[in-house]
Amino acid sequence: MIQRRSQLIIVWFFVCDILATSIAWLAAYQVRFETGWIPLVSNPNENDTLFSHIPWVLFTAAVAYHFTDQYKINRMRRMREEAFCSIKGTFFLVLLLLAVDFFRKDLSGSRAMVSLFGAFNVFTIFFVRQINWKLIRDFRSRGYDQSFAIIVGTGRVARKMATLLKTNSWLGIKNVGYVEDQVSTFSKDLDIMGKFEDLPNLIAQYSVSHVFIALPMNRYDEVRNVYEILADTFVDVRLAADIPDLAGMALSTVDVDGMPLISLKENPHFGLNVMFKRGMDIILSLVGFVLISPLLVCIAVLIKLTSRGPVFYTQERCGLNGKSFQMLKFRSMKMDAENASGAVWAAKNDDRRTILGTFLRKTSIDELPQLINVLRGEMSLVGPRPERPVFIDKFRKTIPNYMARHTVKAGITGWAQVHGWRGNTSLRKRLQYDLYYITHWTPWMDVRILWMTIFNGMIHRNAY
């Protein structure tokens, strides 16, 4: 039944992709030949019409999408993977179309049109697939299109895996129970269905499609034993790693002469990516300054009118590679606020704040001068929030892998902040989100974080 549903989903995705490709081709034709925006080198062939090339374009698309593995159903597929898939399929399609055009030569100016088509097709394919996945995930969240899973183990990782499946109902994966050879008194509240050797029968009995092995690392021999037991079954087997300090890292594997190597700190922030991110920072910061300059002037005047002292406040923070810099903020605290308390985080109802400072901190407007830090190259628009050296010296001793967040520039906003991990919240959770950002960075991710910051993240209950 599940296999049949998967086949129907594949067919539906294929039909939608063909429709999206048709729309992209028609849009490219209109822009190339009907708008006059791109001059024609020669007159088009009189046999060329809007629909004359659609059949062979769609046939070529079907071939390209098939050979680039566009239709592998994966319930855990992420948006960036979908975007890469769309680009890969379109790139191969454009190459095939250019090859076909080399022999046909029956569409005047077709190379320009094929280039336009490629750009349109990436957008339409990605857009249509996102709509489809949104509908499917909403459908699964309501209890439809469910597949079943068994979790191997009953410890901390197994419980965490069960919670993950329950809270992420859009995956459409329902845990039917656990199997374990070493049952303890701490696992009596769990639905233990049997032992490892019972897995094949349980898989057949409950139509299980997924098995999650969630055993501690010191039971490696048993992990291998479970894998051997599952060798004759046709289920999706995944290993839930018992390595909490690596949470958020983009683990990847490479085989070197039969030896699998796992990359723990593969960082996308290098080479052209760094240059591209820096270019984005400069352009968006300059545009931002122009747009909000009236607000900045108003805030500066209000600060001078409501409290004594300077408009701006500088504080030593650590950024890329742990290098310190002076971070700018609108002053929101009274003069000499830390003389008595020393270096401490701001607290709720902090009496050190000025009258205007409460509003500035609650709305995060006090952070806007950091656009100057971005233009200086000391910060980025998006990245882990910079911390004070006095706190870093303490955190690096108590929180494993804390210094990994300094492998990129600090940001005005970040992945942790837009998910609510700001202010006096869990440092470990914040680090987990920072590491996820560092290892999964894309330009699109920066745009997404900026969007979430403007419309969702500036005012937050933990901002004080």
URZIFEN-V722065 format. One record per residue. N is the residue number from 1. D_FIRST is the distance of its C-alpha to the first C-alpha in Angstrom with 1 decimal. Layout:
# URZIFEN-V722065
<<N,D_FIRST> <N,D_FIRST>>
This chain:
# URZIFEN-V722065
<<1,0.0> <2,3.8> <3,5.4> <4,5.1> <5,6.3> <6,8.7> <7,9.9> <8,10.7> <9,12.5> <10,14.4> <11,15.5> <12,16.6> <13,18.5> <14,20.1> <15,21.3> <16,22.7> <17,24.4> <18,26.0> <19,27.2> <20,28.6> <21,30.3> <22,31.8> <23,33.2> <24,34.6> <25,36.3> <26,37.8> <27,39.0> <28,40.6> <29,42.3> <30,43.8> <31,45.1> <32,46.5> <33,48.1> <34,48.5> <35,49.6> <36,52.5> <37,51.7> <38,51.5> <39,54.6> <40,54.0> <41,55.7> <42,56.0> <43,55.1> <44,51.5> <45,51.0> <46,51.5> <47,48.4> <48,46.2> <49,44.5> <50,41.8> <51,39.0> <52,40.6> <53,38.8> <54,35.4> <55,33.8> <56,34.8> <57,34.1> <58,30.5> <59,30.1> <60,31.6> <61,29.3> <62,26.2> <63,27.8> <64,28.9> <65,25.5> <66,23.8> <67,26.5> <68,26.6> <69,22.9> <70,22.2> <71,18.5> <72,17.4> <73,15.0> <74,16.8> <75,16.3> <76,19.9> <77,21.5> <78,25.0> <79,27.0> <80,29.5> <81,26.9> <82,25.6> <83,29.3> <84,30.0> <85,27.0> <86,28.4> <87,31.9> <88,30.9> <89,29.1> <90,32.0> <91,34.6> <92,33.4> <93,33.1> <94,36.7> <95,37.9> <96,36.5> <97,38.0> <98,41.3> <99,41.3> <100,40.5> <101,43.3> <102,45.7> <103,45.6> <104,45.2> <105,47.7> <106,47.2> <107,46.4> <108,49.5> <109,49.0> <110,45.4> <111,45.4> <112,46.2> <113,43.5> <114,40.9> <115,41.9> <116,41.4> <117,38.1> <118,36.9> <119,37.9> <120,36.3> <121,33.1> <122,32.5> <123,33.0> <124,30.9> <125,27.9> <126,28.1> <127,28.7> <128,25.8> <129,23.3> <130,24.7> <131,24.2> <132,20.5> <133,20.0> <134,22.0> <135,20.0> <136,16.6> <137,18.4> <138,19.9> <139,16.7> <140,15.3> <141,18.8> <142,18.4> <143,15.5> <144,12.6> <145,9.8> <146,10.4> <147,9.7> <148,11.9> <149,15.1> <150,18.1> <151,21.6> <152,24.1> <153,27.5> <154,29.1> <155,31.8> <156,32.6> <157,30.1> <158,27.2> <159,28.2> <160,28.5> <161,25.0> <162,23.6> <163,25.8> <164,24.6> <165,20.9> <166,22.1> <167,24.6> <168,22.4> <169,19.7> <170,19.0> <171,17.2> <172,14.3> <173,14.6> <174,15.4> <175,17.7> <176,17.2> <177,20.5> <178,23.0> <179,24.3> <180,28.0> <181,30.7> <182,33.6> <183,33.1> <184,36.0> <185,37.4> <186,36.1> <187,32.4> <188,32.8> <189,31.2> <190,27.9> <191,25.0> <192,25.6> <193,23.1> <194,25.0> <195,26.6> <196,25.6> <197,25.5> <198,22.8> <199,20.2> <200,18.5> <201,18.2> <202,17.1> <203,14.3> <204,13.0> <205,13.9> <206,12.3> <207,9.2> <208,11.4> <209,11.0> <210,14.7> <211,18.0> <212,21.1> <213,24.4> <214,27.0> <215,30.0> <216,33.6> <217,35.3> <218,37.7> <219,34.8> <220,34.1> <221,34.3> <222,31.6> <223,29.3> <224,29.9> <225,29.3> <226,25.8> <227,25.0> <228,26.1> <229,24.1> <230,20.9> <231,22.0> <232,20.1> <233,16.7> <234,14.3> <235,14.2> <236,15.9> <237,19.3> <238,21.8> <239,25.3> <240,26.7> <241,30.3> <242,33.0> <243,35.5> <244,36.2> <245,39.1> <246,36.9> <247,34.7> <248,34.6> <249,35.6> <250,33.7> <251,33.3> <252,32.9> <253,33.2> <254,35.2> <255,35.8> <256,39.5> <257,40.2> <258,37.5> <259,38.2> <260,35.5> <261,37.4> <262,36.0> <263,37.8> <264,38.5> <265,40.8> <266,39.8> <267,41.5> <268,40.9> <269,44.2> <270,46.5> <271,48.1> <272,47.2> <273,44.8> <274,47.8> <275,49.9> <276,47.2> <277,46.7> <278,50.5> <279,50.8> <280,48.3> <281,50.3> <282,53.6> <283,52.5> <284,50.5> <285,53.3> <286,56.0> <287,54.1> <288,53.4> <289,57.1> <290,58.2> <291,55.8> <292,56.6> <293,60.3> <294,61.6> <295,59.5> <296,60.8> <297,64.4> <298,64.0> <299,62.5> <300,65.4> <301,68.0> <302,66.4> <303,66.4> <304,70.1> <305,70.9> <306,69.1> <307,70.0> <308,72.5> <309,71.4> <310,69.7> <311,66.8> <312,64.7> <313,63.9> <314,63.2> <315,61.5> <316,61.0> <317,57.3> <318,55.6> <319,53.5> <320,52.5> <321,53.4> <322,55.0> <323,57.8> <324,59.4> <325,60.2> <326,61.6> <327,58.8> <328,60.0> <329,59.2> <330,60.9> <331,63.0> <332,61.4> <333,63.4> <334,67.0> <335,69.5> <336,69.5> <337,66.5> <338,65.9> <339,69.5> <340,69.2> <341,65.5> <342,65.0> <343,61.6> <344,59.0> <345,55.9> <346,56.2> <347,55.3> <348,54.4> <349,57.6> <350,59.5> <351,63.1> <352,63.8> <353,62.2> <354,64.4> <355,64.1> <356,62.3> <357,60.5> <358,58.1> <359,56.8> <360,56.7> <361,54.6> <362,52.3> <363,51.5> <364,51.7> <365,54.4> <366,56.6> <367,54.4> <368,55.0> <369,58.2> <370,55.9> <371,55.4> <372,58.8> <373,57.4> <374,54.6> <375,57.2> <376,59.3> <377,56.4> <378,56.3> <379,53.0> <380,49.9> <381,48.4> <382,45.2> <383,45.1> <384,45.6> <385,48.3> <386,51.6> <387,53.1> <388,56.7> <389,58.2> <390,59.3> <391,55.8> <392,54.3> <393,56.7> <394,55.3> <395,51.6> <396,51.6> <397,52.9> <398,50.4> <399,47.2> <400,45.7> <401,45.2> <402,46.9> <403,49.0> <404,45.9> <405,45.8> <406,49.2> <407,47.9> <408,47.5> <409,49.8> <410,49.7> <411,48.4> <412,49.5> <413,45.9> <414,42.9> <415,39.2> <416,40.2> <417,42.4> <418,39.9> <419,37.6> <420,40.4> <421,41.7> <422,45.3> <423,48.6> <424,48.8> <425,45.2> <426,43.6> <427,45.0> <428,42.2> <429,39.6> <430,41.7> <431,42.0> <432,38.3> <433,37.8> <434,40.8> <435,39.5> <436,36.1> <437,38.1> <438,40.4> <439,37.7> <440,35.3> <441,38.0> <442,37.7> <443,40.0> <444,37.2> <445,36.8> <446,40.5> <447,40.3> <448,37.4> <449,39.5> <450,42.6> <451,40.7> <452,39.4> <453,42.9> <454,44.6> <455,42.3> <456,41.0> <457,42.9> <458,46.6> <459,47.0> <460,45.5> <461,46.3> <462,47.0> <463,49.5> <464,53.0>>
